[in-house]
């Protein structure tokens, strides 16, 4: 049920212009309704995915490089 609601929300966001999405995110941050994930949670999740999928180190290095290039 919650997954269906989330999918509907995401579909609605896709219909909005980028400026509206940016404004919405800004309001969520200012209101304290959204908190970005902690680095330790991200790291734990990435370690799990790498181990589960047995990804080679070259792919992991490329992914890290790509992520660092995003701003």
C-alpha positions in Angstrom: 0.0 0.0 0.0 2.7 2.5 1.0 4.7 1.5 -2.2 1.7 2.3 -4.4 1.4 5.7 -2.7 5.0 6.4 -3.2 4.8 5.4 -6.9 1.8 7.8 -7.4 3.7 10.6 -5.7 6.8 10.0 -7.9 4.6 9.9 -11.1 3.1 13.2 -10.0 6.5 14.8 -9.5 7.5 13.7 -13.0 4.7 15.7 -14.4 5.9 18.9 -12.7 8.3 21.3 -14.2 11.8 21.2 -12.7 11.3 24.6 -11.0 8.3 23.3 -9.2 10.1 20.3 -8.0 13.0 22.4 -6.8 10.7 24.7 -4.9 9.0 21.7 -3.3 12.3 20.3 -2.2 13.4 23.6 -0.8 10.2 23.8 1.3 10.7 20.3 2.6 14.2 21.1 3.7 13.2 24.4 5.3 10.3 22.8 7.1 12.5 19.9 8.4 10.2 17.4 6.7 13.0 15.9 4.7 16.4 14.9 6.0 19.0 13.6 3.6 20.4 10.1 4.5 23.4 10.0 6.8 26.7 9.1 5.2 27.0 5.9 7.3 23.6 4.7 6.1 24.6 5.3 2.5 27.9 3.5 3.0 26.2 0.5 4.6 23.7 0.3 1.8 26.5 0.5 -0.9 28.5 -2.2 0.8 25.5 -4.4 0.9 24.8 -3.9 -2.9 28.5 -4.5 -3.8 28.7 -7.7 -1.8 25.3 -9.0 -2.9 26.0 -8.4 -6.6 29.7 -9.4 -6.4 30.6 -6.2 -8.3 34.2 -6.0 -9.5 36.4 -3.2 -8.0 36.6 -1.4 -11.5 32.9 -0.9 -11.6 32.8 0.3 -8.0 35.7 2.8 -8.8 33.8 4.1 -11.8 30.6 4.5 -9.8 32.5 6.4 -7.1 34.1 8.7 -9.7 30.7 9.4 -11.3 29.1 10.1 -7.9 31.8 12.5 -6.9 31.4 14.4 -10.2 27.7 15.1 -9.5 26.9 18.3 -7.8 
